[in-house]
Amino acid sequence: MGAGKTAWERLAEHLRETQIIDSINRTLYWDQNTRMPAGGAPWRGEQLTLLARQLHQRQSSADYAALVAEARADWQHARRLEQLSELEEQERGRNLELLEQDLRRQQRQDPELVAALATAKAEGYDCWQQARASNDFPLFAPALRCLIGLRQEQSRQLDEPRGCWETLAQPFEPDLRLDRLLELFAPLRQRLPELLDQVQAAPSTRGVDWDLSADQQHRLCDQLLKEWGRDPAITCVATSPHPFSITLGPRDFRLTTRVVTGQPLSCFLATAHEWGHSLYEQGLPPASHQWFAWPLGQATSMAVHESQSLFWENRVARSEAFAQRWWQRFAAEGSPLDSATMLWRAMNPIVPGPNRVESDELSYGLHIMIRTDLELALLEQGLPVEDLPREWNRRYGELLGVTPADDAQGCLQDVHWSEGLFGYFPSYLLGHLVSAQLSEAMTADIGPPEQHVASGDVRPLLAWLRDKVHSVGRALNAEDLVAEVSGHPLSSQPFLTYLEAKLIQLRAAG
């Protein structure tokens, strides 16, 4: 720390160094998911454990706590002397509030628990990959049992006035309450199965079975990213077992996708989805090193993050207007689709299946509610890990009317639990609700998104999102952001309205 610098400047330096270490941590995660050979897993676990210890020490030490307290005192002194602009006062105050909140959480956690979690996550991910490849849930069960126990202990140490699951959900969805989540999900739990029954009762026209090679799919994805403004100087695309997006630095944005045999649109839609995440990261409050370090410059929540990826995947790439502009490109790569309607219907099959990532917009929410219910059962209601496959299959039969062929297509399909990410899944469905409500507000301001897609210029959509959503960062939580932009509290109704209208259009298209 330099002599003569203010507490705020010294805090900025500390936070920047912490972010550099954390970005190394994330770079190792990127490598683990994309290029690392399986044999590197044990050593990678040791690397990640060491970094977790260092990060926890930096974020919980007495010296760091004193620095945050000194910065708080300086901020209060500057306020009294009116030395800060109104904006500076608000931003510094919010940053301090978020830093103090995280400091309390870090200080309550035993360093040994932090290290054990890092090790368990690395081992869990490696074990999950093996178990999924061999369809062997018992191989993964001990790792999952360990992660559940560690997360339960983490909840006990954090000692917040919340249940275990709700406590673990806070890093993903700040201020989320379980009762509020269940309130938002209740209309969906009732209405989505009804809509699904209507779709299944209606006559359906079987689409053409077709596929594209990996090279053909990647060429289409490259065209999509170019049209949507990808800058190769700051972005990188790779493949991984599970698509994801990650930010490694102020000008280093990565995403992955995957090709699924027999599903020629999977890679394309996954790319659209993950690029939506990346666009959000690229649009957060000025991505300089300072903002990259301060909490205010981070994503509002994972629900808002998912709302952005779902907007580009569903409102744009799955729209009829998009199909009108793109079907000939698919035909040029060898698809048998000879009209925009054929591509649009192929993009929007309403066919319940066991896989969340490949599911349609209608049944997707049911996938998420099943996972949320199972997380609560595992963490708070005593569901034994060995009973998870049976319980998973039972719930899928009841809610979706399908039964996975095996555990690889069932309870082993998602990566999240192998990394101890309990409390994350609801953000996906909340993201649908946020996306729908923001889209209504966007339509009121600049016209329907499909109108801009039809013109071939999506820049007005991105500009609106940059202004109304991306620039907010963590100044607000998700529900407050939605209320501010739309003028209404978050609700499931806009999403249901959108879904019902789309189903009518699809039925009319035959």
N, C-alpha and C positions, 0 to 999 in steps of 0.2 A: 504494500500500500504506500503511495507516494506521500511524502511530507507536504504539508500545506494545503492538501486537498480537503474539500468539504466531505462531510459524512455521506452525502448523496453521491458524490463522485467516487468515493471509496466503495460504497455499496454497489455502484454500477460496475466497477472493476471486478468485484467479488462475483457478482451474478454472471458477468460475461465469462469468467473462467469456469464457473459451474456449468454454464451452457456448453462450453467447449468440451468439457469432460463428458457431459451427457450426450453430445453429438457423436463422440467417439463410441459411446455405448450403443447409440442407434445405428451407427455405421457397422458395428459388429453384428447387430441384429439383421440389418439388410443383407450382409454377406452370408449369415447363417441361413437365411431364407432363399438365397438365390444361387450362390456359387460354392459354399463351403462343402467339402466332402463329408460324408457321414462320419468318417473316422475322426474328424476334428471336433466332434461334439463335447467330449470330456474337457479338452483344453479350453474350448470356448466357454464352457461353464465356469471354469476357474477365472478366465478373463472378466466375464460379466459379474462374477461375485466380487472380485477385487474392485471393480469400478463402482458397484453398488455400495460397498463399504465407504469408498472415498466420497461419493456423492452424499451419502447420508451424513457423514462426518461434517462436510462443508455446510450442509443445510440444517444442522442441529447443534453445532458447537456453541459454547458460551461466548466465544469471540464474535461469531456471526450474530447471535442474539443481541449482544451489546451494540453491534454496528447498526442493526435494524432499529433498536431503541434510540440510538443517537440520531439516525436519520429522521425518525418520528419527531424527536425534540426539535431538530433543525427546521422541519416542515412547519411545526406549530409556531416556532419563533418567526419564521418568514411570513406566515399568515398574519400574525399579530402586527407585524411591521408593514403589511401590504406590499411585500416585495415580489409576489408572484402574480401572474395574470390569473384570471378566473379559470382558464383552461389548465394552466400548469398546476394550480391548486387542486383541481379535481383529479387530474391524472396522477399526480404524486400521491394524493390521499388514497386513491383506489389501489395503486400499486402497493402501498404500505399495508393496506388492509389485506390484500391477497398474500403478501409475503408473510405477514404475521400469522395468518390462518395456516399456511403451509408449515411455518416454523413450529407452531404448536403441535401439529400432527407429526412432524419429524422427531421432535423432542420426546414424544410419548412412546416412540418405537425403539425397542431394544436393537442395538446394532447387530446382534447375533441373529435376530429374526429377519432383519433386512438381508443379511448375507444368505441365510437359509432360503429365503424366498427367491433370491437371484439364482441360486444353485438349482432349486426345485423347478423353476421356470425353464431353465436351459435343458435340464434333464427331461422335464415333462414334454417339451417340444420334440426332442429327439425320439422319445418313447412313443409319442403320438404318431409321428411319421411312420415308425416301424409297425405299430399296431394297425394303423389304417391301411398300410400297404398289404399287410398279411391278414386283414379282417380278424384281428385277435384282440377283443376288448380286455380279456383278463391280463394281457401284457401291459395295457395302459392303466388298469385299475389301481395298482399301488401308487403310481405317480399322481393320479387324480386324488386319491385319498389323502396323500401327503399335502397336496396343494390346498385342499379344502381345510385341513387341520391348521395349516399355516395362516390361511386367510381368516379363519375364525379367531385365531390367536391375535392376529393383527387388529381385528375389530375390537377384541377385548382390551388391547393395549391403547388403542385410540380413545376408548371410553367416551364416545359421543352419545348424546341423548337420542340414539337411534338404534334400530335393530341391526343385526349383523349384515344382512343383505343391503340395507339402506346405507349403512356406513361405507361399505365397499363400493357402492354406486357413485358416491360423491365425486371422486376424481373425474369420472366420465360425465356426470350430470350434476353440477353444483346446485345445491338447494333442493334436489329432488326428494319428494316424500313418497313413500310407498302407497299411502292412501290416495294421493293425487294421481299417481301412475295408474292405479286400479280404476279410479274414476274415469280417466281418459280412455282406458282400454275397454271399459264395460260396454259401450255402444258397439265397439268393433267385435267384441266377443259374441254379441248377439247378431249383428247384421252381416258380418262377413260369411258365416256359414249359410245364412239365408240366400245371399247372392250367389254363393257357390252352388247351392242346390238348384237355383234358377238356371244357371249356365249349363249344368249337367243335364237338366231336364229338357233343354232346347235341342233341336236337331243340330248336328255339327257336321261340317265338311272336313274330311281328313286332308291335311296338307300333304305336300310332296315330300318324300324322304330324300334328303340330300346332305352333302357335306362339302367342305372345302379343305384343301391342304393347309398345313400350318403356315407355309409361306404366303398363300393367298390371303389367309385371315390376317396375318401381320401386315401385309400391304394395305389392306383396307383400314386397319387400325392406324397405320402411319398417315394415311390420307385424312382420316378423321381428326387426328391430333394437329395436323398441319392446318386444316380448315378452322379448327378451334383455337388457333393462336399459339401452338407450342413453340417455345424458344429452345432449340437443342443446346444452347450454351449454358442453360441453367437447369435442364431436365434430363432425366435418364429413364429408359424403359427396359425392363427385364421380365423374366418369367419366374414364377414361384408356385408351390403347391396350392397356395391360397392367395388370391389377388389382394394387394394392399397398396397404400400410398404412405410415404414417409418423408419428412423434411429433415435434412442433415445439416443445413446451414442457411444463412440468409439468401444465398443464391445457389442452393443445391436441393432440388426437389426430385424425388424418385417415385416411380410407381411400377407395379408389376401386374401381369395378367397371366392367363393360361389358356391353352387350347384343349378343348374337351372333345374327344372323338365322338362323332355323331351329332354334335351340337354346334353347327357352323356359326351361330350368332353369339355364342357364349363369350368368346374372346372379345368380340366387338363391343358388346354391352358392358363387359367387365372393364374394358378400357375407358368407355364413356363414363362409367361410374367412378373409377379411380381418378380420372382426370378432373372430375368435379371436385373431389377432395383436394387435389393439387392446386386447382384454381383458387380455392378458398385460402389455402396456405399462402399462395403467392399474393393474395390480396389483403392479408392481415395488416394492421397498422404498420407504417413504413418499415419494411424488412431490412433495416440497417442493423448493425451489430447491437446497438443499444436497445432497439425495440425487440430484437430477437431474444435478448436477455430478460427484459422486464415482463412480468406476468400479464400486464395489460395488452401486450402485443400477441398474446396466444389466442387460440380458438375459444369461442364462447363456451361451447360444450360439444360433446360428441353427437347429440341430437341435431344441433345446428350444422355440424360437419356433415352428418349423413343427409341432411336436407339438401345440401349443395350437391352431393354426388347423385342423389336420387333425382334432383331437378334435371341434371344433364342427361342422366340415363333414361328417365321415364318421360319427363315433359318435353324433352328435345329429341333424343335418339329413338324413342319408341312412338313418336308422334306420326300422324298420317302425313303431315307436311314434310317431315324428314324423309319418309319413304318415297314421296313424290320426287324428291331431289336425288335420292341415293340408289333407287332400285337398279338403274342401268349400270352403276359401278359394280354392284354385286353380280349382275348378269355378265359383265365384262370379265369377271374373275372366275366365271364358270358355274354360277348358280343357275338352277332351272327356273328361277322366278322371272316371269315375263310381264309383270305389271307392278305398279306401286302398291296396289291392294294386296297382292300376294306377299310382298315384303312386309307390309304393315301387319298383316295377320300373322306372319311368321315371327315378327317381333313381339307379338302380343298373344301368345297361346294361353288360353285359360284352361289349363290342364293340371289339376293338383298332382303333385309328385312329392317324393320324400326329401328332395334336395332344396335347401333354403336359397343358396346362391343362384340356382337355375330357376327359381320359382317365379310365377307371374305376380303382378301387382296385387291381385285379389287375394291369393292364398298366402302371400308373403307374411302378412300380419299374423296369421295363425301359427306359422313357424316360430315367430318371435315370442308369442304368448306361451307356447309350449316350453320353450327354453327358459323363459322367465319363471314359469311355475316350477320347473325342475330345479332351477337354481335355489329358489326359496325352499323347496323340499330337501335339497342336499345340505344347505347351510343352516336351516332353522327348524326343519321338521323331522329330521332324523332319517331321511331316506338313505339306506345303505348303498354305497357305491356299486356293489355287485348287482343291485336290483335296477340300476339305471337303464340297461338295454330293454328290459321287459317293460318298465314304466314308460320309456320313450315310445316304444312301439304301440303300447296301449293308447297313449294320448294321441298319437298320429292317426290311429284307427278311428278314434272318437271324433276328433276335430276336422281331419282332412279326408278321412275315408280311405287312407292308403297305409300300407305297412311296408317299411323298408325291407329290401331283399336280404340284407345282412347288416351287421353293425357298422361296416365301412360306409354304407349309404345311410346309416342311422346315426347313432349317438357318437360316432367317431368322425363325422363329416366336417365339423368345424374345428378350427385351431384354437379358439379362445380359451377353453377350459384348460388346455395343455399349458397355457401361459398364466393361469390363475386369474383370468379376466372376468371375474364374477361381478355382475352388475352392469356389464357393457351392453348386452343384447337389447334391452329395451330402447336404447338410443336409436337403433335401426328403425323401429316402428314409430317412435316419437319423431324421427326424421321425416317419415312420410307425412305425419300431421303438420309439422312445421313447413315442409315444402309446399303442401297444398294451400296452407293459409298465406304464405308469402307469395305464392303464385297468384292468388286472388288479388293481393295488394299490388303486385306487379301489373296485372291486367288493368286495374283501375288507373294506374299511372301512365303506362306506355302501350297498352293494348295487349291482347293475348300473346303469350310466348310463341304459339304456332304461327302467328302472323309474321313474326320476324324470321322464324325458321323457314317459312315458305319463300321469303325474299332472298334467302341465302346469306343473310347478314345477322349473326348472333351477337354482334358487338353491343347492341343496345341492352340485351339481356345481361351480359356480363357487367356492363357499366352500372346498371341498376343494382345488381347484387353487390358490386364493389361499394357503392354509395350507401346502401341501406343495411347491408349485412356484414360484409367482410371487414369494413373499417371499424366496426364496433369492438372487435376483440373481446376482451373480458370486462369491458366497462359495465355490461349487463349480464344477467343470467339468461337462459334460453327463453323462459316464459315472458320475462320483461321485454326482451328484444322483439318477440312476436307481437306482443301487445302494443309496443311503440310503433312498429312498422305497419301493422294491420288495423290498429284501433280496437281490437277485440282480444279477450283472453284466448289462450290456446284451446282449441276444441277439436274433436274428431270429425265434426260435421263437414268441414270443407273437403276433407279427404274422401269421405263417403259420397259426397255430392259429385266430386270428380270421378270416382270409380263408377258410380251408377251411370253417369253420362257417357263414359267411355264404353261401358258394356253395351249400351244402346247402340252406339256407333258401330261397334264390332258386329253386333247382330245384324244391323242394317247392311253391312258390307258382305254378308253371307259367309 
